[in-house]
Structures are given as structure tokens and as C-alpha cells.
Amino acid sequence: MKLLIADDELSTRVFLRHCAAKWDYDLVEASDGLEALSMLHEADPPRIAVLDWMMPGLDGVEICSRLNAQDNGPLIYTILLTGKSDKEDVIHALDHGAHDFLSKPVHIGELQSRIAVGRRLVEAHDRLLELDRLKERFLRLAAHDLRNPLGYIITMSEMLTDRDFAEVRQDMDSHLQSIHETASAMQNLINDLLDVAAAWEGKFTVSRKPASLTEIVRQAITDRQTAAAGRQLRLMEQLSELPPVSCDPDRIQQAVDRLLANAFKLAPSESTVTVSAELEENSVRVAVADQGPSRNSRELAAFSAAAAPSAGGRDSNLSLTVVKKIIELHQGQVQAQEQAGGGSVFSFTLPLT
């Protein structure tokens, strides 16, 4: 993290430079207030600023005041150094945006501690902003993904109840099945959104017990057969008889179901989606392979990365985020890759012990 030392006294800057060099900061210096403010307005500004109160050009309090007046921009933690010690001076500095205050002569251990506090606050602030951005992205994603199927349900239900659409009403069973599948997909999306929210709050949990992974995967396949038929997809299984694993059966079935739904999105009609489960040394691997077009490379990379909400706009996939979280809680790993002959493979592994 970048640290600014702003003081018009060279001896003070040299002393603080010598000390800060040991504290793992990227150190920059300014000899007056205008130079310091210019550095703090750079594209990549120092995130912690140690400012002398009395400097040529602009004093430290005025710099704090201007930073505090900014509507946007990163949080810059400011620490004022001064020979003033009256409580009124301290109140004046804090009222004008200073975060902390130290009297000269500065005790170097105390300064190091105050800077460390500032670093933790800046990092926490940045993390909260990132989580807020992620929340907004996921909400936009959910709204987009819910709007289209909801529009389909409304349109089809209106046509089925309108006697002027006799041709549509003749194939009512098929349309009702499509409406049911669309509504189920919306319900899954809402559940995924709630699961992501629970993960952010630390309330997403699993209840593990010995279970047959083969049977879990087979049940997930059975539950998806109707949807596959509706999409004119062949759903094939290549399942080995595996030893029991310690897992939450419902959550693992949810993970397999979401991988199947993910494969169905891009799989062309008359293509095959293959689900496999096999033993790999001290783990078991479950994979869902499709024959659809190439996936966005960022989506593949995001799924294979550490299990955390992705920050890639439309590449952020609620279902895949939930899969990652489920497997993470089972101490497993996820992976996504393109197939040589076309299509993608999304998989996860679970440890046997």
C-alpha cells in the first residue's frame, strides 16, 4: 500500500522515511501542501497520508477538508502531525476530515500503530465497496435472468386463455409443460440468489454424512430428463460405482443440477450432455460435458478460480457461484475447460476422507 509523508522539514521526512522503509509500504514524499494534494489526486493515490499541519501552500487541515469534500474516489486515511495540543485544535482537525492526530515530537512506535490501523480500515473499506459492487451486479443479473422467462410465462398464459389463439390452445399440454419448466428455472434462480446472499452473510452451511455419490448424481440426472427432452437433448450418464463420501446429499445434488442447467443453456438441439462420475486417487470427480459453442474464457477462468463470487458482470453466473460455494464447503475443487472437439466440461472433485 502506498504511504505519503508530507512535511516541509527535510529532517522529519528523512527520519520518517527511514522508519517507514521497514514497515512494508510504498513510500512517497511531498515537501509542501500543494505537492501533497496533487499526489493524493493521482489515479493511483497514496491510501494513507501522514500530513504536517503547518506546510507552505496548503496546510494539513485544508488538505483533509478537500479530501473529505470529494463525492467519490478512494478512501484516503489521513494522520495529522502537529505541535498543537489544545483540545480545540484536535476537534478542529477532526471536524475538517482528519482521521487521526499525533502531536510532535512523534513517538515512532505510536505512529507505526496508527498507520497500521489506517491500513486495516482502508482494506476493510475497499472490501465493503467490492462486496457492494458484487451485490449490485448479482441483482442486475438476477433481474435480467428473471425478466425473460417471466415475460414468456405471461405471454403464453395470455395466449392459452385467449380463444382467438385456437392454434396455440390445440397444443396446450406442451405449452403448459414449457410454462412449468420456465417457472421451475425461475424458482432455481431465486434460490440461487438467496444462497449467494447467505454465503455473503456467512450463513451458507452444509450437513455432511456418508452417502453414495453415484446415487446422488443419478437422481440429479433423473430429475433433469424431462427438461432435456423438452430441449431435444440426449442426457447420457457414465457413472462408476464409487465408495461412500462424506457430503451433504441435498447440496451435492443441487450442485449437479446447476451444472446440468448450465450445460443446457448453450447446448444445441439434438446434441448430447454427458454426466460422469469416477474415482481419482483420493478423490471422486463429477463432470458435466456439453457440445455447445465455446464459452467465454472469463467464465471458465472464474469458475476454476478460488470459490468466491465473481466480479465479471454478465460472466457472473449465480448458479456456478452456488456450485463453487457448495464444493468449497466440502473441501473440494471446481474446474472448467473447453473440449478439444467443441463444448465445455464443468466438473468438481470431492475428497474421499
C-alpha positions, 0 to 999 in steps of 0.5 A: 500500500502506498504511504505519503509523508508530507512535511516541509522539514527535510529532517522529519521526512528523512527520519520518517522515511527511514522508519517507514522503509521497514514497515512494508509500504510504498513510500512517497514524499511531498515537501509542501501542501500543494505537492501533497494534494496533487499526489493524493489526486493521482489515479493511483493515490497514496491510501494513507497520508501522514500530513504536517499541519503547518506546510507552505501552500496548503496546510494539513487541515485544508488538505483533509477538508478537500479530501473529505469534500470529494463525492467519490474516489478512494478512501484516503486515511489521513494522520495529522502531525502537529505541535498543537495540543489544545483540545480545540485544535484536535476537534478542529482537525477532526471536524475538517476530515482528519482521521487521526492526530499525533502531536510532535515530537512523534513517538515512532512506535505510536505512529507505526500503530496508527498507520497500521490501523489506517491500513486495516480500515482502508482494506476493510473499506475497499472490501465493503465497496467490492462486496457492494459492487458484487451485490449490485451486479448479482441483482442486475443479473438476477433481474435480467435472468428473471425478466425473460422467462417471466415475460414468456410465462405471461405471454403464453398464459395470455395466449392459452386463455385467449380463444382467438389463439385456437392454434396455440390452445390445440397444443396446450399440454406442451405449452403448459409443460414449457410454462412449468419448466420456465417457472421451475428455472425461475424458482432455481434462480431465486434460490440461487440468489438467496444462497449467494446472499447467505454465503455473503452473510456467512450463513451458507452451511452444509450437513455432511454424512456418508452417502453414495455419490453415484446415487446422488448424481443419478437422481440429479440426472433423473430429475433433469430428463424431462427438461432435456427432452423438452430441449431435444437433448440426449442426457447420457450418464457414465457413472462408476460405482464409487465408495461412500463420501462424506457430503451433504446429499441435498447440496451435492445434488443441487450442485449437479443440477446447476451444472446440468442447467448450465450445460443446457443453456448453450447446448444445441438441439439434438446434441448430447450432455454427458454426466460422469462420475469416477474415482481419482486417487483420493478423490471422486470427480463429477463432470458435466460435458456439453457440445455447445459453442465455446464459452467465454474464457472469463467464465471458465477462468472464474469458475476454476478460480478460488470459490468466491463470487465473481466480479465479471458482470454478465460472466457472473453466473449465480448458479456456478457461484452456488456450485463453487460455494457448495464444493468449497464447503466440502473441501473440494475443487471446481474446474472448467475447460473447453473440449478439444472437439467443441463444448465445455466440461464443468466438473468438481472433485470431492475428497474421499476422507 
